């Protein structure tokens, strides 16, 4: 007999000969007798029961530890997943900043970048101080939350359960990123003519008061709109339409940029860098995988499904906007491709978890067509929106919210659910829209009558980079400061 060792190729070879082992290894019985024949051998025999006891206790403890870890693993995964989703949503600020800067003139680049960066800091602090409590505080009622100001309450203060699901920290971080998004939407619509200070003040009030109140109506267990059946999974209305309504009122009170509308004509003011605008769009698309799948608030098997519906709608929106603009102008317009993709993303946000794949494609296709005509409509009524934020976020946010009433597999009109869900969606759109319009209009009017919300014509002509910040994004480059608002 020979001892065999397996090679990597699967064949065996002889390792030691039988005679070697027979010559060098004594029989087991002789080895035992020799060892325990020693003077202290009996002491080791006494240790055997102790060793078995330790081994048994260790095994039970390890098994119990494994059971505890198995019970906690889902909670840990949920929190890590939502934290990463929050990071993606925060990174969308870079996308907004690049897109808006590219769509506007170079003489305002520093101003736009500054607004998109500082607005996140403003939103976090205002939402931390009062916004999170107004939205999720369990001491309120169906209209408004209360309690746990400055994030001082425990899980129960915000409707969370100790040791189960998301922690207070994770929930706050994710929701603060959403609040910042609502304020960032406003930035694009009021670009190139608003005072920096006024924008900051408005952002504090929007993220600290207005957005949390309407969010409370929908996304808490006690909110009256949620109880009425209104469904907005990730915020087509709660985030995007709220930002869109605020942007619409801001653009209306500000008035158009110098030279935008003259003699009944719309004068195009092209963006100065479509390369970074395109990159900003792509960053936003990627960030939406935190926005929509993250709204599942758990690391579940629904996450990949939500990601797919989001992707399909974005692709469909970009395609339909491209061909719509192509048919109207004779050329495929990059700005419309960008806004078409964003329109599809906004449109699917409300129903990304509740519609099927075909429904997602249809929602995106319709959103892409709507955004093209919407941009033209607001120009026709002389609402100057340099980046199309109102069309993308307000109009397509309304469409996406309505689409839930049509395409939701559970309760949608096209799936035998009747008009009940559609009626709830209309109620939510109207009530949130009315509240936001009234609140933001009051804020804009007060700011306009006190501080003045618009820079002087001289500052606007020279550019807000110099007038508001005393610096240039592209130092040394020639700028066009004509009153026709041409490319600078």
C-alpha positions in Angstrom: 0.0 0.0 0.0 1.2 3.5 -0.7 -0.1 7.0 0.4 -1.4 9.0 -2.6 -1.4 12.8 -3.0 -3.6 14.4 -5.7 -1.7 16.6 -8.2 -3.3 19.7 -9.8 -3.9 17.8 -13.0 -5.9 15.2 -11.2 -3.4 12.4 -11.3 -1.8 10.9 -8.3 1.8 10.1 -7.4 3.6 8.1 -4.7 4.6 10.3 -1.8 6.1 7.9 0.8 6.8 4.2 0.7 5.1 1.7 3.0 8.4 0.6 4.5 9.2 4.1 5.6 6.1 4.5 7.6 6.4 1.0 9.1 9.9 1.7 10.1 9.4 5.2 11.7 5.9 5.3 13.2 5.1 3.1 16.2 1.7 1.5 16.6 -0.9 3.7 18.2 -1.4 1.5 21.2 2.3 1.7 22.0 2.4 5.5 21.7 -0.6 5.9 24.0 0.9 3.6 26.6 4.3 5.3 26.4 2.8 8.8 26.9 0.4 8.0 29.7 3.0 6.0 31.4 4.8 9.3 32.1 4.5 10.7 35.7 2.2 13.7 34.7 0.2 11.9 32.0 -2.9 11.6 34.3 -3.2 15.4 34.5 -4.0 15.6 30.8 -6.6 13.0 31.1 -8.4 15.2 33.6 -8.4 18.1 31.1 -10.5 16.1 28.5 -13.9 16.8 30.1 -13.0 20.5 30.5 -12.0 20.8 26.9 -15.2 19.1 25.8 -17.3 21.5 27.9 -15.5 24.6 26.5 -15.9 23.2 23.0 -19.7 22.8 23.6 -20.2 26.2 25.0 -18.2 27.8 22.2 -20.3 26.0 19.6 -23.6 27.2 21.2 -22.3 30.7 21.5 -21.2 30.7 17.9 -24.5 29.3 16.8 -26.4 32.0 18.7 -24.2 34.7 17.3 -24.9 33.4 13.7 -28.6 33.5 14.5 -28.4 37.1 15.7 -26.3 38.1 12.6 -28.8 36.5 10.3 -31.7 38.4 11.9 -29.8 41.8 11.6 -28.3 41.3 8.1 -31.4 42.7 6.3 -31.4 45.8 8.4 -27.7 46.4 7.8 -28.1 45.9 4.0 -31.1 48.2 3.9 -29.2 51.0 5.6 -26.1 50.6 3.4 -28.2 50.5 0.2 -30.2 53.6 1.1 -27.0 55.4 2.1 -25.4 54.7 -1.2 -28.6 55.7 -3.0 -28.5 59.0 -1.0 -24.9 59.5 -2.3 -26.1 59.1 -5.9 -28.9 61.7 -5.3 -26.4 64.1 -3.8 -24.2 63.6 -6.8 -27.1 64.8 -9.0 -26.2 68.3 -7.8 -23.1 68.0 -10.0 -25.3 67.0 -12.9 -27.7 69.9 -12.4 -24.8 72.3 -12.1 -23.1 71.2 -15.3 -26.4 71.0 -17.3 -27.5 74.5 -16.2 -24.0 76.0 -16.8 -23.8 74.5 -20.2 -27.3 75.8 -21.2 -26.5 79.3 -20.1 -23.9 81.9 -21.1 -20.3 81.8 -20.0 -20.5 85.2 -18.2 -22.9 83.5 -15.6 -21.1 80.2 -15.2 -19.6 80.9 -11.7 -22.9 82.1 -10.5 -24.8 79.0 -11.6 -22.1 76.7 -10.3 -22.1 78.5 -7.0 -25.9 78.2 -6.6 -25.9 74.5 -7.4 -23.2 73.8 -4.9 -24.3 76.0 -2.0 -27.9 75.0 -2.3 -27.1 71.5 -1.0 -25.6 73.0 2.1 -28.5 75.3 2.6 -31.0 72.5 2.1 -29.2 70.2 4.5 -29.2 72.7 7.4 -32.7 73.9 6.9 -34.0 70.4 6.6 -32.0 69.3 9.6 -33.3 72.2 11.7 -37.0 72.0 11.0 -37.8 70.4 7.6 -37.3 66.7 8.7 -39.5 67.3 11.7 -42.3 69.0 9.7 -42.2 66.2 7.2 -41.8 63.1 9.4 -42.3 64.3 13.0 -44.8 61.9 14.6 -46.2 64.5 16.9 -48.2 66.3 14.2 -51.4 65.4 12.3 -52.5 64.7 8.7 -51.4 68.1 7.5 -48.1 68.7 9.2 -45.5 66.8 11.3 -44.0 68.0 14.5 -41.4 67.0 17.1 -37.7 66.0 17.1 -36.4 69.4 16.0 -32.8 69.6 15.0 -32.7 65.8 14.6 -32.8 65.3 18.4 -35.5 62.8 18.6 -35.2 59.0 18.7 -36.6 56.7 16.0 -40.1 56.9 17.5 -40.1 60.7 17.0 -40.0 60.2 13.2 -42.2 57.1 12.9 -39.3 54.7 12.8 -38.8 51.6 14.8 -35.7 51.0 17.0 -33.5 48.3 15.5 -35.7 47.6 12.5 -35.5 49.1 9.0 -33.8 52.4 8.4 -32.0 54.3 11.2 -32.8 58.0 11.8 -29.4 59.0 10.3 -29.9 57.1 7.1 -33.5 58.3 6.7 -32.5 61.9 7.2 -29.6 61.8 4.8 -31.7 60.3 2.0 -34.6 62.7 2.5 -32.3 65.8 2.8 -30.9 64.9 -0.6 -34.5 64.9 -2.0 -35.2 68.3 -0.4 -32.1 69.7 -2.0 -33.2 68.5 -5.4 -36.4 70.5 -5.2 -34.5 73.7 -4.6 -32.0 72.9 -7.4 -34.8 72.7 -9.9 -35.6 76.3 -9.2 -32.0 77.4 -9.9 -32.2 76.6 -13.6 -35.5 78.5 -14.3 -34.3 81.7 -12.6 -30.7 81.6 -13.9 -28.8 84.6 -15.3 -30.8 87.3 -13.5 -31.6 86.5 -9.9 -29.7 87.9 -6.9 -27.6 85.3 -5.2 -28.8 86.3 -1.7 -32.5 86.1 -2.6 -32.0 82.6 -4.1 -30.4 81.4 -0.8 -33.3 82.8 1.3 -35.9 81.3 -1.0 -34.1 77.9 -0.9 -34.1 77.9 3.0 -37.9 78.5 3.0 -38.6 76.0 0.3 -36.6 73.1 1.8 -37.4 74.0 5.4 -41.1 74.6 5.2 -43.0 74.2 1.9 -41.5 71.0 0.6 -41.7 69.2 4.0 -45.3 70.1 4.5 -46.5 68.7 1.2 -44.2 65.7 1.5 -45.8 65.0 4.9 -49.2 64.7 3.1 -47.9 61.8 1.0 -45.0 60.0 2.4 -46.0 59.4 6.0 -48.4 57.1 7.5 -50.6 59.9 8.8 -50.6 62.2 5.7 -54.1 63.0 4.4 -53.2 62.6 0.7 -51.7 59.2 1.3 -54.8 58.1 3.2 -56.8 59.4 0.2 -55.0 56.9 -2.1 -52.6 59.3 -3.8 -49.5 57.4 -5.0 -46.2 59.0 -5.8 -43.5 56.4 -5.3 -40.4 58.5 -5.7 -41.6 62.1 -6.2 -42.9 63.1 -9.6 -45.1 65.5 -7.8 -43.7 65.6 -4.2 -40.2 66.6 -5.5 -40.3 67.5 -9.2 -43.6 69.3 -9.5 -43.0 71.1 -6.3 -39.7 72.4 -7.6 -41.4 73.1 -10.9 -44.2 75.2 -9.4 -41.6 77.1 -7.4 -39.5 77.7 -10.5 -42.6 78.8 -12.5 -43.5 81.5 -10.0 -39.9 82.6 -9.7 -39.5 83.0 -13.4 -42.8 84.8 -13.6 -41.9 87.4 -10.9 -38.4 87.8 -12.2 -39.4 88.5 -15.8 -37.4 87.4 -18.8 -33.7 88.0 -19.5 -32.8 91.2 -21.4 -33.3 90.6 -25.1 -35.1 87.3 -24.8 -38.5 88.5 -26.2 -38.6 91.5 -28.6 -41.2 92.7 -31.0 -43.3 89.6 -30.5 -40.4 87.3 -31.4 -38.5 84.8 -29.3 -34.8 85.4 -29.6 -32.8 82.3 -28.9 -30.0 82.6 -26.3 -27.8 79.5 -26.9 -25.9 77.9 -24.1 -22.1 78.3 -24.2 -21.0 74.7 -23.6 -23.2 71.8 -24.7 -20.5 69.3 -23.9 -20.8 69.8 -20.2 -24.6 70.0 -20.6 -24.6 66.6 -22.1 -22.3 65.3 -19.3 -24.6 66.8 -16.8 -27.5 65.0 -18.3 -25.7 61.7 -18.1 -24.8 62.3 -14.4 -28.4 63.0 -13.7 -29.5 59.8 -15.4 -27.0 57.8 -13.3 -28.1 59.7 -10.1 -31.7 58.7 -10.8 -30.7 55.1 -9.9 -30.4 56.4 -6.4 -33.5 58.5 -6.7 -36.0 55.8 -7.9 -34.6 52.5 -6.7 -33.5 54.1 -3.5 -37.1 55.1 -2.8 -37.8 51.4 -2.2 -36.0 52.2 1.2 -34.8 48.6 1.3 -32.4 46.3 -0.4 -35.1 44.1 -2.0 -35.6 42.3 -5.2 -37.8 45.1 -6.4 -34.8 47.4 -6.8 -33.6 45.9 -10.2 -37.1 46.1 -11.6 -37.4 49.8 -10.6 -34.0 50.4 -12.3 -35.2 48.8 -15.5 -38.5 50.8 -15.7 -36.4 54.0 -15.0 -34.0 53.1 -17.8 -36.7 52.3 -20.3 -38.6 55.5 -19.7 -35.4 57.6 -20.0 -34.4 56.0 -23.2 -38.0 56.4 -24.7 -38.1 60.0 -23.6 -34.9 60.9 -25.3 -35.9 59.1 -28.5 -39.3 60.7 -28.8 -38.1 64.2 -28.0 -35.4 63.8 -30.6 -37.8 62.9 -33.4 -40.4 65.4 -32.3 -37.9 68.3 -32.3 -36.4 66.9 -35.6 -39.9 67.0 -37.2 -40.6 70.5 -36.0 -37.2 72.2 -36.8 -35.7 70.0 -39.4 -32.7 69.2 -37.2 -32.1 66.9 -34.2 -31.6 69.4 -31.3 -29.2 68.3 -28.6 -30.9 70.4 -26.0 -34.1 68.6 -26.7 -32.4 65.2 -26.6 -31.1 66.1 -23.1 -34.5 67.4 -21.9 -36.3 64.4 -23.4 -34.2 62.0 -21.4 -34.8 64.0 -18.2 -38.5 64.2 -19.1 -38.7 60.4 -19.3 -36.9 60.1 -15.9 -39.3 62.6 -14.2 -42.3 61.0 -15.9 -41.5 57.5 -14.6 -40.6 58.6 -11.1 -44.1 58.4 -9.6 -44.9 54.9 -11.1 -41.5 53.3 -11.4 -42.4 50.5 -9.0 -46.0 50.0 -10.0 -46.1 49.9 -13.9 -44.9 47.2 -16.2 -42.1 47.6 -18.8 -44.4 48.5 -21.6 -46.1 51.1 -19.4 -42.7 52.6 -18.6 -41.9 52.9 -22.3 -45.2 54.6 -23.1 -44.8 57.0 -20.2 -41.4 57.9 -21.4 -42.4 58.3 -25.0 -45.3 60.7 -24.1 -43.1 62.7 -21.7 -40.5 63.2 -24.5 -43.2 64.6 -26.8 -44.7 66.8 -24.1 -41.5 68.5 -23.1 -40.8 69.7 -26.7 -44.2 71.4 -27.0 -44.1 72.6 -23.4 -40.8 74.6 -24.0 -42.5 76.3 -26.9 -45.6 77.0 -24.9 -43.8 78.8 -22.1 -41.8 80.9 -24.6 -45.1 81.8 -26.2 -46.4 83.3 -22.9 -42.9 84.9 -22.3 -42.0 82.8 -19.3 -38.2 82.7 -19.7 -36.7 79.4 -18.6 -33.1 79.1 -19.7 -32.8 75.4 -19.2 -36.4 74.1 -19.6 -36.7 73.2 -15.9 -40.4 74.1 -15.8 -41.2 71.9 -18.7 -39.1 69.0 -17.5 -40.0 69.0 -13.8 -43.4 70.6 -13.5 -45.2 69.5 -16.7 -43.6 66.1 -17.0 -44.0 65.6 -13.2 -47.7 66.2 -13.6 -47.8 63.8 -16.5 -45.9 61.1 -14.6 -48.3 61.4 -11.6 -51.3 61.2 -13.8 -49.8 58.2 -15.6 -50.0 56.1 -12.4 -53.8 56.4 -12.6 -53.6 54.9 -16.1 -50.7 52.4 -16.1 -50.5 51.1 -12.5 -50.8 47.4 -12.7 -52.6 47.5 -9.4 -55.5 49.9 -9.7 -54.7 51.7 -12.9 -57.5 52.5 -15.4 -56.0 50.4 -18.2 -55.8 47.4 -15.9 -59.4 47.4 -14.8 -59.0 49.6 -11.7 -61.5 52.2 -12.8 -61.2 55.9 -12.1 -60.5 55.8 -8.4 -56.7 55.9 -8.6 -56.8 58.5 -11.4 -59.1 60.7 -9.2 -56.7 60.4 -6.3 -53.8 61.4 -8.5 -55.7 64.5 -9.8 -56.5 65.5 -6.2 -52.8 65.2 -5.2 -51.6 67.2 -8.2 -54.1 70.0 -7.6 -53.7 70.3 -3.8 -49.9 70.1 -3.8 -49.7 72.5 -6.7 -52.1 75.0 -5.1 -50.2 75.0 -1.8 -46.8 75.4 -3.5 -48.0 78.2 -5.8 -49.5 80.2 -2.9 -46.5 79.7 -0.5 -43.8 80.4 -3.1 -45.7 83.4 -4.5 -45.9 85.0 -1.1 -42.1 84.4 -0.6 -41.2 85.8 -4.1 -43.5 88.9 -3.5 -42.0 89.6 -0.1 -38.4 89.2 -1.4 -39.2 91.4 -4.5 -40.7 94.2 -2.4 -37.9 94.2 0.2 -34.5 93.1 -1.1 -35.4 93.1 -4.8 -34.9 89.7 -6.5 -33.3 90.8 -9.8 -29.8 92.1 -10.4 -29.5 95.5 -12.1 -29.5 95.7 -16.0 -25.8 96.7 -15.9 -24.9 93.6 -13.8 -27.0 91.4 -16.1 -25.3 92.7 -19.2 -21.8 92.3 -17.7 -22.6 89.0 -16.2 -23.4 87.7 -12.8 -19.9 86.2 -12.4 -18.5 89.8 -12.1 -21.5 91.5 -10.6 -22.3 88.9 -7.9 -19.0 87.1 -7.4 -16.2 89.4 -8.7 -14.6 86.6 -10.7 -14.8 84.8 -14.0 -15.2 81.1 -15.0 -13.1 81.6 -18.1 -10.7 84.5 -17.3 -9.3 86.2 -20.4 -12.0 85.1 -22.9 -13.9 87.8 -24.7 -17.6 88.1 -23.8 -20.5 89.5 -25.7 -22.6 91.8 -23.5 -25.0 93.1 -26.1 -28.6 93.7 -25.1 -29.7 91.0 -27.5 -28.4 88.4 -25.1 -26.3 86.6 -27.7 -23.6 84.0 -27.0 -21.0 85.3 -24.6 
